[in-house]
C-alpha cells in the first residue's frame, strides 16, 4: 500500500497557524456561543416563569412550574437537539458542510426570537408556544454540533487541530457566562425601575407584571450573536476535504484553498485516482465500516452518553446546592426580579471559577497531552470528586463546611471540561472518513444528548428525598441526592473504561486516521 495524500490537503495539514484559522474559530464558535446561551439561559428564568404563570395567592411559597411543565421547558430543547444532530449530521455529508451551516443558523435566529414572543397571557398558551419554538431552536442547535466540529477539523492543520476544535467548543463556556451577565444586567435594570416587595410582605405585588419582559429579553438575546456571524458564515468556502474527497472536485478544492492559504497550489496529475478508488466508498452500514470504524464509533458514542448523564444532572443539583449553602435565600424572602438576579449571580460565579477555566485548559494542553490522556484523567477525577461529595454528603451540607462543598463541586465541573466534555466533541470530528465524518459526529453527539435527557430527567426524579413529606411539589419520592451522586460516580467510572475504545488522533492527518490515503501502488 502506498500512502498518498492529496497535495491540497497536505498543504492544509502543514499550513502555519494564520488569520483564517482564527476567523474559522470565531465563525464556528459563535454558533456554539448561541447554543450554550440558549440551552442554559432557560434555567435562569424557570423560577420567574413559575411566579408569573403559576401564582397561587393562597400558597405560602411563590408559584413554581409543575413538574411536567418544568420537564418540558427544560427538556424539549434537548430532544430537538438530538433530532437535529442526526438529521443535519447526515445532511452535512450529503449536501456539503457550508450549505447546511447556513440553514442551522437561520433556524437558531428565528426560533430564538420566536421563543420570546409566546402567545397569550395564560399559562397554557405561553408554555405551549415556548416549548414549540424551543424544540425547533434545539433542532437548529443540534445541526451546529457536527457541522462546527467537522468544519473546524477540516480547516485546521495537523499540529494544532485539537486546540482549534477545543477553542470552538470553549465558546460554550463564554455563552454560559454571557447568559449570566445578560440576566444580571436585565434584572438589575428592572429591579431599579420597578421596585417590588418580597413575597412574604405582599404575595400579589412581589412579581410586578413588567417582570414578564425579563425572561423574554433574556431568551431572545441569544439571536444577536448568531445574526452577526451570518454574513461571514456564508462567505466561508466549502472545506477542501469535502470538495475533494466527497464531491470529488479536486480542481475546485485546490482553487478554494489557494485563496484561503494565499499560496499558489498546483493541481496534481494522479489526484483523480486517489479519490476514485472504489474500495474507499463503503457506506455507514457496510461490513468494511464496521471492521474499520465500528469500535471507535462505539467508543465515541458510549463515552459521550455516559459523560452527559453526569454533566447534565449536575446542572440540576445546582439550584439545590446554592440553596443548601445559602447563596440563594429562601424564595419567599425575595421578589421575582431579585430571584432572577440571585440565581444568575450564583450560576455565573460557578461558571467563572470552574466551567470556563476547564475549557481553556483543554485548549492549552490537548495537543501536548493528547485526547486520550485528557479524557481518561477527566473521567477519573470526576469519579473521585463525585464519591468525595457523595459518601460524606451529610457532612458537606452543614453550614460550616459550605466552602469545601462548593470547591469539590467546582472541581467536578472543572474536570468535566478539562476532560471528557471537550474530548468527546473533538475526537469524532477527526477519526472518520470525510464522506461519513459529519454523520458519525452527529450520531455520537445524539447519543450524548440521549444521555443528557437521562441525566436531566432521570435524576430530577431520582434526586428527590426518600421521605414523602420532603419531596418537591408533585414529585414522587426518589433515592435522594446522596445515592444519586454515588450512581453518577459509578457512571463516570464506566465512562473511564469505555475511553479505551477511542483511538488517539494527536498529530496525525485526518486522511491517515480514516484510512483514506491507502491506495495500491
C-alpha positions as CSV (number, residue, x, y, z in Angstrom):
1,X,0.0,0.0,0.0
2,X,1.4,3.4,-0.8
3,X,0.3,6.2,1.5
4,X,-0.9,9.0,-0.8
5,X,-2.4,12.3,0.4
6,X,-3.7,14.9,-2.0
7,X,-1.4,17.9,-2.2
8,X,-4.1,20.4,-1.4
9,X,-4.9,18.5,1.9
10,X,-1.2,18.2,2.7
11,X,-0.9,22.0,2.3
12,X,-3.7,22.4,4.8
13,X,-2.1,19.9,7.2
14,X,1.3,21.7,7.3
15,X,0.0,25.3,7.0
16,X,1.2,27.7,9.6
17,X,-1.4,29.0,12.0
18,X,-2.7,32.1,10.4
19,X,-5.6,34.6,10.3
20,X,-8.0,32.3,8.5
21,X,-7.7,29.7,11.4
22,X,-8.9,32.3,13.8
23,X,-11.7,33.5,11.6
24,X,-12.9,29.9,11.3
25,X,-12.8,29.6,15.2
26,X,-14.8,32.7,15.6
27,X,-17.4,31.8,12.9
28,X,-17.8,28.3,14.1
29,X,-17.5,29.3,17.8
30,X,-20.3,31.9,17.6
31,X,-22.7,29.1,16.7
32,X,-21.6,27.4,19.9
33,X,-21.9,30.5,21.9
34,X,-25.5,30.8,20.9
35,X,-26.1,27.1,21.5
36,X,-24.8,27.3,25.1
37,X,-26.6,30.6,25.7
38,X,-29.9,29.3,24.5
39,X,-29.8,25.9,26.3
40,X,-28.6,27.3,29.6
41,X,-30.4,30.6,29.8
42,X,-33.7,28.9,30.4
43,X,-32.5,27.6,33.7
44,X,-32.1,31.2,34.9
45,X,-35.7,32.1,34.2
46,X,-37.7,28.9,35.2
47,X,-38.4,30.2,38.7
48,X,-39.6,33.5,37.3
49,X,-42.0,31.7,34.9
50,X,-43.4,29.8,37.8
51,X,-44.0,33.0,39.7
52,X,-45.6,34.7,36.7
53,X,-47.9,32.0,35.4
54,X,-48.5,29.6,38.3
55,X,-49.1,32.2,41.1
56,X,-51.4,31.0,43.8
57,X,-52.4,33.7,46.3
58,X,-53.2,31.2,49.0
59,X,-49.8,29.5,48.9
60,X,-47.0,30.1,51.4
61,X,-44.5,29.7,48.7
62,X,-44.2,31.6,45.4
63,X,-45.6,29.9,42.3
64,X,-43.4,27.3,40.7
65,X,-43.7,25.3,37.4
66,X,-45.5,22.0,37.9
67,X,-43.0,19.0,37.3
68,X,-44.3,18.1,33.9
69,X,-44.1,21.7,32.7
70,X,-40.6,22.2,34.1
71,X,-39.5,19.0,32.4
72,X,-41.0,20.1,29.1
73,X,-39.5,23.6,29.2
74,X,-36.0,22.2,30.0
75,X,-36.2,19.0,28.0
76,X,-37.9,19.9,24.8
77,X,-34.8,21.7,23.6
78,X,-32.6,18.7,24.3
79,X,-35.0,16.5,22.3
80,X,-34.8,18.9,19.4
81,X,-31.0,18.9,19.6
82,X,-30.9,15.2,19.5
83,X,-33.0,15.1,16.3
84,X,-31.1,18.0,14.8
85,X,-27.7,16.3,15.4
86,X,-28.8,13.2,13.5
87,X,-30.6,15.0,10.7
88,X,-28.1,17.8,9.9
89,X,-25.1,15.4,10.5
90,X,-26.4,13.3,7.7
91,X,-27.3,16.3,5.6
92,X,-23.8,17.8,6.1
93,X,-22.3,14.8,4.3
94,X,-24.9,14.8,1.6
95,X,-25.1,18.5,0.6
96,X,-21.8,19.8,2.0
97,X,-20.9,21.5,5.2
98,X,-21.4,25.0,4.1
99,X,-24.9,24.8,2.7
100,X,-26.3,23.2,5.8
101,X,-24.4,25.5,8.1
102,X,-26.4,28.5,6.8
103,X,-29.7,26.6,7.4
104,X,-29.0,25.8,11.0
105,X,-28.0,29.4,11.8
106,X,-31.2,30.8,10.3
107,X,-33.2,28.3,12.4
108,X,-31.4,29.4,15.5
109,X,-32.0,33.1,14.9
110,X,-35.7,32.7,14.1
111,X,-36.6,30.3,16.9
112,X,-34.6,32.3,19.5
113,X,-36.7,35.4,18.7
114,X,-39.9,33.4,18.4
115,X,-39.5,31.6,21.8
116,X,-39.6,35.0,23.5
117,X,-42.8,36.0,21.6
118,X,-45.0,33.3,23.1
119,X,-48.7,33.8,22.5
120,X,-51.4,34.9,25.0
121,X,-51.0,35.6,28.7
122,X,-52.4,32.3,30.1
123,X,-50.0,29.7,31.4
124,X,-51.1,27.1,28.9
125,X,-50.6,29.2,25.8
126,X,-47.3,30.7,26.9
127,X,-45.8,27.4,27.9
128,X,-47.0,25.6,24.7
129,X,-45.6,28.1,22.3
130,X,-42.4,28.4,24.4
131,X,-41.9,24.7,24.2
132,X,-42.8,24.5,20.5
133,X,-40.2,27.1,19.5
134,X,-37.6,25.7,21.9
135,X,-37.9,22.3,20.2
136,X,-37.1,23.8,16.8
137,X,-34.4,26.0,18.4
138,X,-32.9,22.8,19.7
139,X,-33.2,21.3,16.2
140,X,-31.1,24.1,14.7
141,X,-28.6,23.9,17.6
142,X,-28.3,20.2,17.0
143,X,-27.1,20.8,13.5
144,X,-24.4,23.1,14.7
145,X,-22.6,20.3,16.7
146,X,-21.5,18.0,13.8
147,X,-21.0,20.9,11.4
148,X,-18.9,23.2,13.6
149,X,-16.7,20.3,14.7
150,X,-16.3,19.0,11.1
151,X,-15.6,22.3,9.5
152,X,-13.0,23.2,12.1
153,X,-11.2,19.9,11.9
154,X,-11.2,20.0,8.1
155,X,-9.8,23.5,8.0
156,X,-7.2,23.0,10.8
157,X,-3.5,22.0,10.4
158,X,-2.2,18.7,11.8
159,X,-0.2,20.2,14.7
160,X,-2.8,22.3,16.4
161,X,-6.1,20.8,15.2
162,X,-7.1,19.6,18.7
163,X,-6.7,23.1,20.1
164,X,-8.7,24.7,17.3
165,X,-11.7,22.3,17.7
166,X,-11.4,22.7,21.5
167,X,-11.5,26.5,21.1
168,X,-14.7,26.3,19.1
169,X,-16.1,24.2,21.9
170,X,-14.8,26.5,24.6
171,X,-17.1,29.2,23.2
172,X,-19.8,27.2,25.1
173,X,-18.3,28.5,28.3
174,X,-18.4,32.1,27.0
175,X,-22.1,31.6,26.1
176,X,-22.9,30.3,29.6
177,X,-21.2,33.4,31.1
178,X,-23.0,35.7,28.6
179,X,-26.3,34.2,29.7
180,X,-25.5,35.0,33.3
181,X,-24.3,38.6,32.5
182,X,-27.4,39.4,30.4
183,X,-29.7,38.1,33.1
184,X,-27.8,40.1,35.8
185,X,-28.0,43.3,33.7
186,X,-31.7,42.9,32.7
187,X,-32.8,42.0,36.3
188,X,-30.8,44.9,37.8
189,X,-32.4,47.4,35.4
190,X,-35.9,46.1,36.1
191,X,-35.2,46.0,39.9
192,X,-34.3,49.7,39.9
193,X,-37.2,50.7,37.7
194,X,-40.0,48.6,39.2
195,X,-39.2,48.0,42.9
196,X,-41.4,45.3,44.4
197,X,-42.0,44.0,48.0
198,X,-40.9,40.4,48.9
199,X,-43.3,37.6,48.6
200,X,-43.7,37.5,52.4
201,X,-44.8,41.1,52.5
202,X,-47.2,41.1,49.6
203,X,-47.8,38.0,47.6
204,X,-49.5,39.6,44.6
205,X,-47.2,42.6,44.1
206,X,-44.0,40.6,44.7
207,X,-43.8,39.9,41.0
208,X,-44.6,43.1,39.1
209,X,-46.4,42.5,35.7
210,X,-43.4,44.1,33.9
211,X,-41.2,41.2,35.0
212,X,-42.8,39.3,32.1
213,X,-40.5,41.2,29.8
214,X,-37.4,40.0,31.7
215,X,-37.5,36.4,30.6
216,X,-38.5,37.3,27.1
217,X,-35.5,39.7,26.7
218,X,-33.1,37.1,28.2
219,X,-34.3,34.4,25.9
220,X,-34.4,36.5,22.7
221,X,-30.9,38.0,23.2
222,X,-29.4,34.7,22.0
223,X,-30.3,35.6,18.4
224,X,-28.0,38.6,18.3
225,X,-24.5,37.0,18.1
226,X,-25.8,34.4,15.7
227,X,-27.2,37.0,13.4
228,X,-23.9,38.9,13.5
229,X,-21.9,36.0,12.1
230,X,-24.4,35.0,9.4
231,X,-22.6,37.0,6.7
232,X,-19.2,35.5,7.5
233,X,-20.6,32.0,7.5
234,X,-22.0,32.5,4.0
235,X,-18.6,33.8,2.7
236,X,-16.6,30.8,4.0
237,X,-15.7,28.5,1.1
238,X,-16.7,24.8,1.4
239,X,-14.0,22.8,3.1
240,X,-11.3,21.3,0.8
241,X,-11.8,17.8,2.2
242,X,-15.5,17.8,1.3
243,X,-14.9,19.3,-2.1
244,X,-12.0,16.9,-3.0
245,X,-12.9,13.7,-1.2
246,X,-16.7,13.7,-1.2
247,X,-17.8,15.9,-4.1
248,X,-14.6,14.7,-5.9
249,X,-13.9,18.1,-7.4
250,X,-10.2,18.4,-6.8
251,X,-9.7,21.4,-9.1
252,X,-12.3,23.4,-7.1
253,X,-10.8,22.4,-3.8
254,X,-7.3,23.5,-5.0
255,X,-8.6,26.9,-6.1
256,X,-10.6,27.5,-2.9
257,X,-7.6,26.7,-0.7
258,X,-5.2,28.7,-2.8
259,X,-7.4,31.7,-1.9
260,X,-7.7,30.7,1.8
261,X,-4.0,29.9,2.3
262,X,-2.9,32.7,-0.1
263,X,-0.4,30.5,-1.9
264,X,-0.4,29.0,-5.4
265,X,-1.3,25.3,-5.1
266,X,-0.7,23.0,-8.1
267,X,-3.2,20.5,-9.3
268,X,-1.7,17.0,-9.2
269,X,-1.5,14.6,-12.0
270,X,-2.7,11.4,-10.4
271,X,-5.0,13.1,-8.0
272,X,-8.2,11.7,-9.6
273,X,-7.2,8.0,-9.0
274,X,-6.8,8.7,-5.2
275,X,-10.4,9.9,-4.8
276,X,-12.0,7.5,-7.3
277,X,-10.6,4.3,-5.5
278,X,-13.7,2.1,-5.2
279,X,-12.6,0.4,-2.0
280,X,-12.9,3.7,-0.2
281,X,-16.5,4.1,-1.0
282,X,-18.0,1.8,1.7
283,X,-21.2,3.0,3.4
284,X,-22.1,3.5,7.0
285,X,-23.8,0.2,7.4
286,X,-21.2,-1.9,5.5
287,X,-19.1,-4.7,6.9
288,X,-16.0,-2.7,5.9
289,X,-17.1,0.3,8.0
290,X,-17.8,-2.0,11.0
291,X,-14.4,-3.5,10.6
292,X,-12.5,-0.3,10.4
293,X,-14.5,2.1,12.4
294,X,-17.0,0.1,14.4
295,X,-15.2,0.0,17.8
296,X,-14.1,3.7,17.6
297,X,-17.7,4.7,16.9
298,X,-18.8,2.6,19.9
299,X,-16.1,4.3,22.0
300,X,-17.2,7.8,20.9
301,X,-20.9,7.2,21.4
302,X,-20.7,5.4,24.8
303,X,-18.3,7.9,26.4
304,X,-20.3,10.8,25.3
305,X,-23.5,9.2,26.5
306,X,-22.1,8.4,30.0
307,X,-20.5,11.8,30.3
308,X,-23.7,13.7,29.5
309,X,-25.7,11.8,32.1
310,X,-23.3,13.1,34.7
311,X,-22.8,16.5,33.2
312,X,-26.5,17.5,32.8
313,X,-27.6,16.1,36.1
314,X,-25.0,18.3,37.8
315,X,-26.8,21.3,36.4
316,X,-29.9,20.1,38.2
317,X,-28.2,19.9,41.5
318,X,-27.0,23.5,41.1
319,X,-30.1,25.2,42.4
320,X,-30.3,22.8,45.4
321,X,-26.7,23.2,46.2
322,X,-26.9,27.0,46.0
323,X,-29.9,27.0,48.3
324,X,-28.2,24.5,50.7
325,X,-25.1,26.7,51.0
326,X,-27.1,29.8,51.3
327,X,-26.1,31.6,48.1
328,X,-29.7,31.8,47.2
329,X,-32.1,32.8,50.0
330,X,-35.5,31.2,50.5
331,X,-37.8,32.0,47.6
332,X,-40.4,33.7,49.9
333,X,-37.9,36.2,51.1
334,X,-37.3,37.7,47.7
335,X,-39.4,39.3,45.0
336,X,-39.5,37.8,41.5
337,X,-36.9,40.1,39.9
338,X,-34.4,39.8,42.7
339,X,-34.7,36.0,42.5
340,X,-33.5,36.1,38.8
341,X,-30.6,38.2,39.9
342,X,-29.6,35.8,42.7
343,X,-29.8,32.7,40.5
344,X,-27.9,34.3,37.7
345,X,-25.2,35.5,40.2
346,X,-24.7,32.0,41.6
347,X,-24.5,30.3,38.2
348,X,-22.1,33.0,36.8
349,X,-19.8,32.6,39.8
350,X,-19.7,28.8,39.3
351,X,-19.1,29.2,35.6
352,X,-16.3,31.8,36.1
353,X,-14.5,29.7,38.7
354,X,-14.8,26.2,37.3
355,X,-16.6,25.7,34.0
356,X,-14.8,28.3,31.9
357,X,-11.2,27.7,33.0
358,X,-11.7,23.9,32.3
359,X,-12.5,24.6,28.6
360,X,-9.3,26.7,28.1
361,X,-7.1,24.2,29.9
362,X,-8.2,21.7,27.3
363,X,-7.3,24.2,24.5
364,X,-3.9,24.7,26.1
365,X,-3.0,21.1,26.7
366,X,-4.8,18.9,24.2
367,X,-2.1,18.9,21.6
368,X,0.6,18.2,24.2
369,X,-1.2,15.5,26.4
370,X,-3.4,14.1,23.6
371,X,-7.1,13.4,23.7
372,X,-6.9,10.0,25.3
373,X,-5.0,11.1,28.4
374,X,-7.2,14.1,29.0
375,X,-10.4,12.1,28.7
376,X,-9.1,9.3,31.0
377,X,-7.9,11.8,33.5
378,X,-11.2,13.8,33.4
379,X,-13.4,10.7,33.9
380,X,-11.1,9.5,36.8
381,X,-11.1,12.9,38.6
382,X,-14.9,13.2,38.2
383,X,-15.4,9.8,39.7
384,X,-13.1,10.7,42.6
385,X,-14.9,14.0,43.3
386,X,-18.4,12.6,42.9
387,X,-17.6,9.9,45.5
388,X,-15.9,12.5,47.7
389,X,-19.1,14.6,47.7
390,X,-21.5,11.7,48.0
391,X,-20.2,9.5,50.8
392,X,-19.8,12.3,53.4
393,X,-22.7,14.1,51.9
394,X,-24.3,14.8,55.3
395,X,-21.0,16.4,56.4
396,X,-20.9,18.8,53.4
397,X,-24.4,20.2,53.9
398,X,-23.6,21.6,57.4
399,X,-23.3,25.4,57.2
400,X,-19.6,25.3,58.4
401,X,-18.5,23.1,55.5
402,X,-20.1,25.1,52.7
403,X,-16.9,26.4,51.2
404,X,-15.5,22.9,50.9
405,X,-18.7,21.7,49.3
406,X,-18.5,24.5,46.6
407,X,-14.8,23.7,46.0
408,X,-15.5,20.0,45.4
409,X,-18.5,20.8,43.3
410,X,-16.5,23.2,41.2
411,X,-13.6,20.7,40.7
412,X,-16.0,18.1,39.4
413,X,-17.1,20.6,36.7
414,X,-13.6,21.7,36.0
415,X,-12.5,18.2,35.2
416,X,-15.6,17.6,33.1
417,X,-14.5,20.4,30.8
418,X,-10.8,19.8,31.1
419,X,-11.7,16.2,30.3
420,X,-14.4,14.2,28.5
421,X,-16.8,17.1,27.9
422,X,-14.3,18.6,25.4
423,X,-12.7,15.4,24.1
424,X,-15.9,13.6,23.2
425,X,-16.7,16.6,21.0
426,X,-13.3,16.7,19.3
427,X,-12.4,13.1,18.5
428,X,-15.5,12.1,16.4
429,X,-14.6,15.0,14.1
430,X,-11.1,13.5,13.4
431,X,-11.2,9.8,13.1
432,X,-13.9,9.0,10.5
433,X,-13.7,9.3,6.7
434,X,-14.7,12.6,5.1
435,X,-17.9,11.3,3.4
436,X,-19.2,10.0,6.8
437,X,-17.5,12.4,9.2
438,X,-20.4,14.7,9.8
439,X,-22.8,11.8,10.1
440,X,-20.7,9.9,12.6
441,X,-20.2,13.1,14.6
442,X,-23.9,13.6,14.6
443,X,-24.5,10.0,15.8
444,X,-22.0,10.4,18.6
445,X,-23.5,13.8,19.7
446,X,-27.0,12.5,19.6
447,X,-26.1,9.6,21.8
448,X,-24.6,12.2,24.1
449,X,-27.9,14.1,24.1
450,X,-29.8,10.9,24.9
451,X,-27.5,10.7,28.0
452,X,-28.3,14.4,28.8
453,X,-32.0,13.6,28.7
454,X,-31.5,10.7,31.1
455,X,-29.4,12.9,33.3
456,X,-31.7,15.8,33.3
457,X,-35.0,13.8,33.8
458,X,-34.0,10.6,35.4
459,X,-32.1,12.4,38.1
460,X,-34.7,15.1,38.5
461,X,-36.9,12.3,39.9
462,X,-34.1,10.2,41.4
463,X,-32.7,13.1,43.5
464,X,-36.0,13.6,45.3
465,X,-35.7,12.7,49.0
466,X,-36.9,9.3,50.1
467,X,-39.1,10.9,52.7
468,X,-42.6,11.6,51.1
469,X,-43.1,14.8,53.1
470,X,-39.9,16.4,51.9
471,X,-40.2,16.0,48.1
472,X,-40.8,19.0,45.8
473,X,-44.4,19.6,45.0
474,X,-45.8,17.0,42.6
475,X,-42.8,14.6,42.6
476,X,-42.8,11.0,43.9
477,X,-40.1,10.1,46.5
478,X,-36.7,9.3,44.9
479,X,-33.4,7.8,46.1
480,X,-32.1,11.1,47.5
481,X,-29.3,13.3,46.4
482,X,-26.6,11.2,48.2
483,X,-27.5,8.0,46.4
484,X,-27.9,9.9,43.1
485,X,-24.3,11.2,43.4
486,X,-23.0,7.7,44.1
487,X,-24.7,6.5,41.0
488,X,-23.1,9.3,39.0
489,X,-19.7,8.4,40.3
490,X,-20.2,4.8,39.1
491,X,-21.3,6.2,35.7
492,X,-18.1,8.2,35.4
493,X,-16.1,5.2,36.2
494,X,-17.7,3.2,33.4
495,X,-17.0,6.1,31.1
496,X,-13.3,5.8,32.0
497,X,-13.4,2.1,30.9
498,X,-15.1,2.9,27.6
499,X,-12.4,5.5,26.9
500,X,-10.0,2.6,26.0
501,X,-12.0,2.1,22.7
502,X,-11.2,5.6,21.5
503,X,-8.1,6.0,19.3
504,X,-5.6,8.8,19.8
505,X,-5.7,11.3,16.8
506,X,-2.9,13.6,18.1
507,X,-0.5,14.7,15.4
508,X,-1.9,12.6,12.6
509,X,-3.6,13.8,9.4
510,X,-7.3,13.3,9.0
511,X,-6.8,11.0,6.0
512,X,-4.3,8.9,7.8
513,X,-6.7,8.5,10.7
514,X,-9.6,7.5,8.5
515,X,-7.6,5.3,6.1
516,X,-8.4,7.5,3.1
517,X,-4.8,7.7,1.9
518,X,-4.4,4.0,1.2
519,X,-4.2,3.4,-2.5
520,X,-2.5,0.4,-4.2
521,X,0.8,1.1,-5.8
